[in-house]
Amino acid sequence: MSMFDTIGKSTDQTGRSENTLKKLERMNKALRHEEPDRVPISDFFWGGFTKRWREELGLAADASPYFHYDLDWIVTVPNMDPWIRPFETLHESPEEITVKTGFGAIMHKHFTYPMPEMRAWDIDTFEKLEQAEFDDPRDPRRFYEPGDNQIAGVGDGFERNSPAWIDTVKSLRPDFPVYGSIIEVSECLTRLVGQENAMLWMGEEPERMGEAINRIGAFYYEMAKAEIEAGKGLLDGFVIWGDVAYKNGMFFSPNYWREFFKPWVARITEYAHANNLPVIYHGCGNVHTIFKDYIDIGIDAYNPLEVKAGMDCVELRRQYGHSIGFCGNSNMQVWESGDLDAIRREVMRKLEAARGGGYIFQSDHSVSSAVSGQTYDFIIKLVREYGKYPLQLDNPA
């Protein structure tokens, strides 16, 4: 019996609507490489896009793309900061703010710019990293209490006192399949010490750094287990966030990743699967050299498959068949162009990867503020029309 066979068997006592259960069935069928009624669709949205979308389509000030388009899944994030504490405000004006977070990162956010800047870190030497003692990964505040946390609070927007994770899960669950999530070690190191320091220390002290990686890996593995336990009966899947590559290739040796990073991804995946949760791995950049490793781990779908980094779900399907699902890969740069003919060709080509199931339609990263509301509306309607099974695409690859 597939682990997916027990998912989506909810009854009406769960409080979920027939429409939500249909979305859950759609997602799970796609992830076990069966053809559902249509290709699932969702995305991650910049705050700047959502604001523009509301204005351009004349929608209410609190309108959400998830609800407006009745999208097929949504992901949630608990407090993953190594130290659970309020932001320390170092500078604030109407235009910008600088804070120190629970990662010990000093972050500057200019409110008119899409992304924040990490300027410094408390852990700025290898010795400090080795000596660092984090808060309990199972601390209930991570899941049950509101508060400041870096990942939820400092991104393309800025938010203080983020809601309790469990409350967010419960509020979304009646309307969407809800996934929990956790970062892996590389994603932590970028926030904890900065990417430059992390790569320098790997090069200078590979074995000692490997020990530090294993300690952080164990920390987030334990946190993932605690999150899944806290959300037992409420979660429909799990996302692992982990950037290990850029446009041209990996940040560090594939073999080094296999020795120290991969085992922790594998353990989190195994635990999620043991709890009947499919796993979507989110990793930016060109991961061709380790893509088969994600298949070996048992990752159910890979996201976001950045086109500008040379990732192509149609070619990956030809190479790997239905051994892994794909989530994303629709070219954001084409979306940003506003060229509806080019967008149509892009959408039609990527839908080719959906034959036989195994594909969730999304952008190849997230929907930026350079995408117009009309463009996204056009894309949704296009996927809904041509993403019905059996697929009949008028511009095949």
LINPEWO-V996244 format. One record per residue. RES is the residue in one letter. SS is DSSP state (A for helix, B for strand, O for the rest). PHI is phi in degrees with one decimal (NA if undefined). D_LAST is the distance of its C-alpha to the last C-alpha in Angstrom with 1 decimal. Layout:
res->RES ss->SS phi->PHI d_last->D_LAST
res->RES ss->SS phi->PHI d_last->D_LAST
This chain:
res->M ss->O phi->NA d_last->34.4
res->S ss->O phi->-69.2 d_last->31.5
res->M ss->A phi->-62.3 d_last->32.6
res->F ss->A phi->-77.7 d_last->30.4
res->D ss->A phi->-65.6 d_last->32.4
res->T ss->A phi->-93.3 d_last->35.2
res->I ss->O phi->-89.1 d_last->33.1
res->G ss->O phi->84.8 d_last->32.9
res->K ss->O phi->-90.9 d_last->36.2
res->S ss->O phi->-58.7 d_last->38.0
res->T ss->O phi->-106.0 d_last->40.6
res->D ss->A phi->-69.0 d_last->41.9
res->Q ss->A phi->-72.5 d_last->44.5
res->T ss->A phi->-77.5 d_last->41.9
res->G ss->O phi->82.2 d_last->42.0
res->R ss->O phi->-95.3 d_last->38.2
res->S ss->O phi->-73.3 d_last->37.0
res->E ss->A phi->-59.4 d_last->35.1
res->N ss->A phi->-64.7 d_last->32.2
res->T ss->A phi->-65.5 d_last->32.3
res->L ss->A phi->-64.2 d_last->32.5
res->K ss->A phi->-66.5 d_last->29.4
res->K ss->A phi->-65.3 d_last->27.5
res->L ss->A phi->-64.0 d_last->28.8
res->E ss->A phi->-61.2 d_last->27.8
res->R ss->A phi->-61.3 d_last->24.3
res->M ss->A phi->-63.4 d_last->24.1
res->N ss->A phi->-68.4 d_last->25.8
res->K ss->A phi->-62.7 d_last->23.7
res->A ss->A phi->-60.1 d_last->20.5
res->L ss->A phi->-74.8 d_last->22.2
res->R ss->O phi->-102.2 d_last->23.4
res->H ss->O phi->62.0 d_last->20.0
res->E ss->O phi->-118.4 d_last->20.9
res->E ss->O phi->-89.7 d_last->19.2
res->P ss->O phi->-79.7 d_last->21.5
res->D ss->O phi->-66.9 d_last->21.9
res->R ss->B phi->-157.0 d_last->19.2
res->V ss->O phi->-67.3 d_last->17.3
res->P ss->B phi->-64.9 d_last->20.1
res->I ss->B phi->-144.6 d_last->20.2
res->S ss->O phi->-163.0 d_last->22.7
res->D ss->O phi->-175.6 d_last->23.2
res->F ss->O phi->-112.7 d_last->26.0
res->F ss->B phi->-120.6 d_last->27.7
res->W ss->O phi->-68.1 d_last->29.9
res->G ss->A phi->-60.3 d_last->33.2
res->G ss->A phi->-64.6 d_last->32.8
res->F ss->A phi->-66.1 d_last->29.7
res->T ss->A phi->-59.3 d_last->31.4
res->K ss->A phi->-62.5 d_last->34.4
res->R ss->A phi->-63.8 d_last->32.4
res->W ss->A phi->-58.1 d_last->30.4
res->R ss->A phi->-60.1 d_last->33.8
res->E ss->A phi->-65.2 d_last->35.4
res->E ss->A phi->-72.4 d_last->32.6
res->L ss->A phi->-99.4 d_last->32.2
res->G ss->O phi->65.2 d_last->35.9
res->L ss->O phi->-97.7 d_last->35.9
res->A ss->O phi->-64.7 d_last->38.8
res->A ss->O phi->-64.1 d_last->39.7
res->D ss->O phi->-107.9 d_last->38.9
res->A ss->O phi->-63.5 d_last->35.5
res->S ss->O phi->-122.8 d_last->32.9
res->P ss->A phi->-57.8 d_last->29.1
res->Y ss->A phi->-61.3 d_last->29.3
res->F ss->A phi->-79.7 d_last->31.8
res->H ss->A phi->-59.7 d_last->30.7
res->Y ss->O phi->-99.9 d_last->27.2
res->D ss->O phi->52.5 d_last->28.4
res->L ss->O phi->-68.4 d_last->25.9
res->D ss->O phi->-93.6 d_last->25.4
res->W ss->B phi->-163.9 d_last->27.0
res->I ss->B phi->-148.9 d_last->29.2
res->V ss->B phi->-115.1 d_last->30.6
res->T ss->O phi->-123.7 d_last->34.3
res->V ss->O phi->-129.9 d_last->36.2
res->P ss->O phi->-81.4 d_last->39.9
res->N ss->O phi->-79.1 d_last->42.2
res->M ss->O phi->-102.6 d_last->41.1
res->D ss->O phi->-62.1 d_last->43.5
res->P ss->O phi->-57.0 d_last->45.7
res->W ss->O phi->-119.0 d_last->48.7
res->I ss->O phi->-84.1 d_last->49.0
res->R ss->O phi->-161.2 d_last->50.7
res->P ss->O phi->-65.7 d_last->50.6
res->F ss->O phi->-58.5 d_last->49.1
res->E ss->B phi->-97.5 d_last->51.8
res->T ss->B phi->-80.5 d_last->51.7
res->L ss->B phi->-96.6 d_last->52.6
res->H ss->B phi->-158.8 d_last->52.1
res->E ss->B phi->-150.5 d_last->51.2
res->S ss->O phi->-146.7 d_last->51.2
res->P ss->O phi->-61.3 d_last->49.5
res->E ss->O phi->-97.0 d_last->46.7
res->E ss->B phi->-157.5 d_last->46.1
res->I ss->B phi->-148.8 d_last->47.1
res->T ss->B phi->-124.7 d_last->47.5
res->V ss->B phi->-132.6 d_last->47.9
res->K ss->B phi->-106.9 d_last->48.3
res->T ss->O phi->-104.9 d_last->46.3
res->G ss->O phi->-72.1 d_last->46.7
res->F ss->O phi->-93.4 d_last->44.7
res->G ss->O phi->72.8 d_last->47.5
res->A ss->B phi->-95.8 d_last->45.1
res->I ss->B phi->-91.0 d_last->46.3
res->M ss->B phi->-121.3 d_last->43.6
res->H ss->B phi->-107.8 d_last->43.7
res->K ss->B phi->-124.1 d_last->41.9
res->H ss->B phi->-91.2 d_last->42.1
res->F ss->O phi->-66.4 d_last->41.3
res->T ss->O phi->-92.8 d_last->39.4
res->Y ss->O phi->-100.0 d_last->37.0
res->P ss->O phi->-70.3 d_last->34.0
res->M ss->O phi->-128.8 d_last->34.8
res->P ss->O phi->-79.4 d_last->38.1
res->E ss->B phi->-119.2 d_last->39.6
res->M ss->B phi->-87.9 d_last->41.1
res->R ss->B phi->-101.7 d_last->44.3
res->A ss->B phi->-163.5 d_last->46.3
res->W ss->B phi->-138.9 d_last->46.8
res->D ss->O phi->-58.4 d_last->49.9
res->I ss->O phi->-86.8 d_last->48.8
res->D ss->O phi->-117.6 d_last->48.8
res->T ss->O phi->-135.6 d_last->50.2
res->F ss->A phi->-61.6 d_last->49.2
res->E ss->A phi->-63.8 d_last->52.6
res->K ss->A phi->-63.9 d_last->52.0
res->L ss->A phi->-63.5 d_last->48.7
res->E ss->A phi->-65.8 d_last->50.6
res->Q ss->A phi->-91.1 d_last->53.4
res->A ss->O phi->-63.7 d_last->51.4
res->E ss->O phi->-119.5 d_last->52.1
res->F ss->O phi->-86.9 d_last->49.7
res->D ss->O phi->-66.6 d_last->50.5
res->D ss->O phi->-56.0 d_last->50.1
res->P ss->O phi->-62.7 d_last->46.4
res->R ss->O phi->-98.2 d_last->47.6
res->D ss->O phi->-53.1 d_last->49.6
res->P ss->O phi->-58.4 d_last->49.4
res->R ss->A phi->-60.7 d_last->49.0
res->R ss->A phi->-61.6 d_last->45.4
res->F ss->A phi->-115.6 d_last->44.5
res->Y ss->A phi->-113.9 d_last->47.4
res->E ss->O phi->-128.0 d_last->48.7
res->P ss->O phi->-71.6 d_last->47.4
res->G ss->B phi->161.6 d_last->47.7
res->D ss->O phi->-71.9 d_last->46.2
res->N ss->O phi->-152.6 d_last->43.3
res->Q ss->A phi->-62.9 d_last->41.2
res->I ss->A phi->-67.8 d_last->37.7
res->A ss->A phi->-79.2 d_last->38.2
res->G ss->A phi->-101.1 d_last->40.5
res->V ss->B phi->-124.2 d_last->39.4
res->G ss->O phi->-147.1 d_last->35.9
res->D ss->O phi->-73.6 d_last->34.5
res->G ss->O phi->-120.7 d_last->37.4
res->F ss->B phi->-142.1 d_last->40.9
res->E ss->O phi->-137.5 d_last->42.6
res->R ss->O phi->-98.8 d_last->45.9
res->N ss->O phi->53.0 d_last->47.0
res->S ss->B phi->-58.8 d_last->43.6
res->P ss->O phi->-61.3 d_last->44.1
res->A ss->O phi->-58.1 d_last->44.8
res->W ss->A phi->-57.1 d_last->41.6
res->I ss->A phi->-64.9 d_last->42.8
res->D ss->A phi->-69.1 d_last->43.5
res->T ss->A phi->-62.4 d_last->40.0
res->V ss->A phi->-57.5 d_last->38.6
res->K ss->A phi->-65.0 d_last->41.0
res->S ss->A phi->-72.4 d_last->40.3
res->L ss->A phi->-89.2 d_last->36.5
res->R ss->A phi->-59.0 d_last->36.6
res->P ss->O phi->-63.4 d_last->37.5
res->D ss->O phi->-113.8 d_last->34.4
res->F ss->O phi->-142.8 d_last->31.7
res->P ss->B phi->-62.4 d_last->30.8
res->V ss->B phi->-112.1 d_last->32.4
res->Y ss->B phi->-106.2 d_last->31.6
res->G ss->B phi->-83.6 d_last->34.2
res->S ss->B phi->-161.9 d_last->33.5
res->I ss->B phi->-150.9 d_last->35.1
res->I ss->B phi->-85.5 d_last->34.6
res->E ss->O phi->-101.5 d_last->34.8
res->V ss->A phi->-64.4 d_last->37.0
res->S ss->A phi->-60.7 d_last->35.0
res->E ss->A phi->-65.3 d_last->34.4
res->C ss->A phi->-64.6 d_last->38.2
res->L ss->A phi->-60.2 d_last->39.2
res->T ss->A phi->-58.4 d_last->37.4
res->R ss->A phi->-84.0 d_last->39.5
res->L ss->A phi->-87.0 d_last->42.6
res->V ss->O phi->-131.8 d_last->43.2
res->G ss->O phi->91.9 d_last->40.4
res->Q ss->A phi->-63.8 d_last->37.6
res->E ss->A phi->-62.7 d_last->39.7
res->N ss->A phi->-62.2 d_last->42.6
res->A ss->A phi->-57.9 d_last->40.5
res->M ss->A phi->-70.2 d_last->38.9
res->L ss->A phi->-62.3 d_last->42.3
res->W ss->A phi->-69.8 d_last->44.1
res->M ss->A phi->-62.1 d_last->41.5
res->G ss->A phi->-71.4 d_last->42.2
res->E ss->A phi->-80.0 d_last->45.9
res->E ss->O phi->-135.0 d_last->46.7
res->P ss->A phi->-60.5 d_last->43.8
res->E ss->A phi->-74.5 d_last->45.8
res->R ss->A phi->-63.0 d_last->47.7
res->M ss->A phi->-65.9 d_last->44.6
res->G ss->A phi->-59.9 d_last->43.1
res->E ss->A phi->-65.7 d_last->46.1
res->A ss->A phi->-65.4 d_last->45.4
res->I ss->A phi->-60.7 d_last->41.8
res->N ss->A phi->-65.0 d_last->42.9
res->R ss->A phi->-67.3 d_last->45.4
res->I ss->A phi->-68.3 d_last->42.9
res->G ss->A phi->-59.2 d_last->40.5
res->A ss->A phi->-64.1 d_last->43.3
res->F ss->A phi->-61.6 d_last->44.0
res->Y ss->A phi->-77.4 d_last->40.5
res->Y ss->A phi->-63.8 d_last->40.3
res->E ss->A phi->-66.1 d_last->43.5
res->M ss->A phi->-66.5 d_last->42.4
res->A ss->A phi->-61.5 d_last->39.2
res->K ss->A phi->-62.5 d_last->41.4
res->A ss->A phi->-64.9 d_last->43.8
res->E ss->A phi->-64.2 d_last->41.1
res->I ss->A phi->-63.8 d_last->39.7
res->E ss->A phi->-66.9 d_last->43.3
res->A ss->A phi->-64.7 d_last->44.0
res->G ss->O phi->-98.8 d_last->41.0
res->K ss->O phi->-56.7 d_last->41.6
res->G ss->O phi->83.6 d_last->40.7
res->L ss->O phi->-116.0 d_last->39.0
res->L ss->O phi->-97.4 d_last->35.8
res->D ss->O phi->-111.8 d_last->32.5
res->G ss->B phi->-177.8 d_last->30.8
res->F ss->B phi->-146.5 d_last->31.2
res->V ss->B phi->-111.5 d_last->29.4
res->I ss->B phi->-108.8 d_last->30.4
res->W ss->B phi->-91.9 d_last->30.1
res->G ss->O phi->-164.5 d_last->30.0
res->D ss->O phi->-79.2 d_last->28.9
res->V ss->O phi->-129.1 d_last->29.4
res->A ss->B phi->-148.9 d_last->27.2
res->Y ss->O phi->-127.5 d_last->26.4
res->K ss->O phi->-58.2 d_last->23.8
res->N ss->O phi->-98.3 d_last->24.6
res->G ss->O phi->161.4 d_last->25.7
res->M ss->B phi->-79.0 d_last->28.3
res->F ss->O phi->-70.2 d_last->31.6
res->F ss->O phi->-147.1 d_last->33.5
res->S ss->O phi->-58.7 d_last->33.5
res->P ss->A phi->-56.8 d_last->31.1
res->N ss->A phi->-67.5 d_last->34.1
res->Y ss->A phi->-65.2 d_last->36.2
res->W ss->A phi->-59.8 d_last->33.7
res->R ss->A phi->-62.8 d_last->33.7
res->E ss->A phi->-75.0 d_last->37.5
res->F ss->A phi->-113.0 d_last->38.3
res->F ss->A phi->-93.0 d_last->35.4
res->K ss->A phi->-56.0 d_last->33.3
res->P ss->A phi->-57.9 d_last->36.3
res->W ss->A phi->-75.5 d_last->36.7
res->V ss->A phi->-62.5 d_last->33.1
res->A ss->A phi->-64.1 d_last->33.5
res->R ss->A phi->-68.4 d_last->36.8
res->I ss->A phi->-62.6 d_last->35.6
res->T ss->A phi->-61.7 d_last->32.6
res->E ss->A phi->-61.8 d_last->35.0
res->Y ss->A phi->-68.0 d_last->37.4
res->A ss->A phi->-61.2 d_last->34.9
res->H ss->A phi->-62.4 d_last->33.6
res->A ss->A phi->-63.3 d_last->37.3
res->N ss->O phi->-105.3 d_last->37.6
res->N ss->O phi->61.3 d_last->34.6
res->L ss->O phi->-113.0 d_last->32.5
res->P ss->B phi->-65.7 d_last->28.8
res->V ss->B phi->-120.8 d_last->28.0
res->I ss->B phi->-109.2 d_last->25.3
res->Y ss->B phi->-98.3 d_last->25.7
res->H ss->B phi->-105.0 d_last->25.2
res->G ss->B phi->-141.5 d_last->25.2
res->C ss->O phi->-78.4 d_last->24.1
res->G ss->O phi->89.2 d_last->23.2
res->N ss->O phi->-89.7 d_last->21.8
res->V ss->O phi->-112.1 d_last->22.8
res->H ss->A phi->-55.0 d_last->20.9
res->T ss->A phi->-67.9 d_last->24.4
res->I ss->A phi->-121.7 d_last->25.4
res->F ss->A phi->-61.9 d_last->22.3
res->K ss->A phi->-65.1 d_last->23.5
res->D ss->A phi->-62.1 d_last->26.8
res->Y ss->A phi->-66.7 d_last->25.4
res->I ss->A phi->-65.8 d_last->24.2
res->D ss->A phi->-61.9 d_last->27.7
res->I ss->A phi->-65.0 d_last->29.4
res->G ss->O phi->102.3 d_last->27.7
res->I ss->O phi->-56.7 d_last->25.9
res->D ss->O phi->-81.6 d_last->24.0
res->A ss->B phi->-154.8 d_last->21.4
res->Y ss->B phi->-107.7 d_last->20.8
res->N ss->B phi->-137.1 d_last->20.8
res->P ss->B phi->-101.5 d_last->20.0
res->L ss->O phi->60.3 d_last->17.6
res->E ss->O phi->-68.1 d_last->18.3
res->V ss->A phi->-63.8 d_last->15.6
res->K ss->A phi->-66.6 d_last->18.5
res->A ss->A phi->-99.8 d_last->19.7
res->G ss->O phi->85.0 d_last->16.7
res->M ss->O phi->-90.4 d_last->15.4
res->D ss->O phi->-142.2 d_last->11.7
res->C ss->A phi->-65.7 d_last->11.4
res->V ss->A phi->-68.8 d_last->8.0
res->E ss->A phi->-69.1 d_last->9.9
res->L ss->A phi->-64.9 d_last->13.1
res->R ss->A phi->-64.2 d_last->12.1
res->R ss->A phi->-64.1 d_last->11.5
res->Q ss->A phi->-79.5 d_last->14.8
res->Y ss->A phi->-112.2 d_last->16.9
res->G ss->O phi->61.2 d_last->15.7
res->H ss->O phi->-103.7 d_last->17.6
res->S ss->O phi->-83.5 d_last->20.4
res->I ss->O phi->-156.6 d_last->19.9
res->G ss->B phi->-91.7 d_last->18.4
res->F ss->B phi->-121.4 d_last->16.6
res->C ss->B phi->-133.0 d_last->18.1
res->G ss->O phi->122.0 d_last->16.8
res->N ss->O phi->81.7 d_last->14.4
res->S ss->B phi->-83.7 d_last->13.8
res->N ss->O phi->-65.8 d_last->15.0
res->M ss->A phi->-63.0 d_last->18.6
res->Q ss->A phi->-66.0 d_last->19.1
res->V ss->A phi->-71.0 d_last->16.7
res->W ss->A phi->-58.1 d_last->18.5
res->E ss->A phi->-66.5 d_last->21.8
res->S ss->A phi->-67.5 d_last->21.0
res->G ss->O phi->73.3 d_last->21.4
res->D ss->O phi->-79.0 d_last->19.1
res->L ss->A phi->-65.5 d_last->17.9
res->D ss->A phi->-66.7 d_last->15.3
res->A ss->A phi->-66.1 d_last->13.8
res->I ss->A phi->-64.7 d_last->14.1
res->R ss->A phi->-59.9 d_last->12.5
res->R ss->A phi->-62.8 d_last->9.3
res->E ss->A phi->-62.2 d_last->9.7
res->V ss->A phi->-62.6 d_last->10.6
res->M ss->A phi->-60.7 d_last->7.9
res->R ss->A phi->-65.7 d_last->5.2
res->K ss->A phi->-69.4 d_last->8.2
res->L ss->A phi->-65.5 d_last->9.2
res->E ss->A phi->-58.1 d_last->6.8
res->A ss->A phi->-69.4 d_last->9.5
res->A ss->A phi->-87.0 d_last->12.0
res->R ss->O phi->-63.8 d_last->11.9
res->G ss->O phi->83.5 d_last->15.4
res->G ss->O phi->82.4 d_last->16.6
res->G ss->O phi->82.8 d_last->17.2
res->Y ss->B phi->-141.5 d_last->15.6
res->I ss->B phi->-116.8 d_last->17.6
res->F ss->B phi->-78.6 d_last->16.2
res->Q ss->O phi->-153.9 d_last->18.0
res->S ss->B phi->-69.9 d_last->18.1
res->D ss->O phi->-88.8 d_last->17.9
res->H ss->O phi->-166.3 d_last->21.7
res->S ss->O phi->-163.4 d_last->23.7
res->V ss->B phi->-84.4 d_last->24.0
res->S ss->O phi->-84.8 d_last->26.2
res->S ss->O phi->-71.4 d_last->28.8
res->A ss->O phi->-82.2 d_last->26.8
res->V ss->O phi->-92.5 d_last->24.6
res->S ss->O phi->-77.6 d_last->26.3
res->G ss->A phi->-61.0 d_last->27.2
res->Q ss->A phi->-65.7 d_last->25.6
res->T ss->A phi->-64.2 d_last->22.3
res->Y ss->A phi->-65.2 d_last->22.3
res->D ss->A phi->-59.0 d_last->23.6
res->F ss->A phi->-61.9 d_last->20.7
res->I ss->A phi->-64.0 d_last->18.1
res->I ss->A phi->-58.6 d_last->20.1
res->K ss->A phi->-63.9 d_last->20.3
res->L ss->A phi->-65.1 d_last->16.6
res->V ss->A phi->-66.9 d_last->15.9
res->R ss->A phi->-65.8 d_last->18.9
res->E ss->A phi->-75.7 d_last->17.9
res->Y ss->A phi->-96.9 d_last->14.3
res->G ss->O phi->-89.7 d_last->14.9
res->K ss->B phi->-76.8 d_last->17.4
res->Y ss->O phi->-92.7 d_last->17.3
res->P ss->O phi->-70.7 d_last->16.5
res->L ss->O phi->-64.4 d_last->13.1
res->Q ss->O phi->-131.5 d_last->12.4
res->L ss->O phi->-95.7 d_last->9.4
res->D ss->O phi->-93.2 d_last->9.8
res->N ss->O phi->-146.2 d_last->6.7
res->P ss->O phi->-65.6 d_last->3.8
res->A ss->O phi->-69.2 d_last->0.0
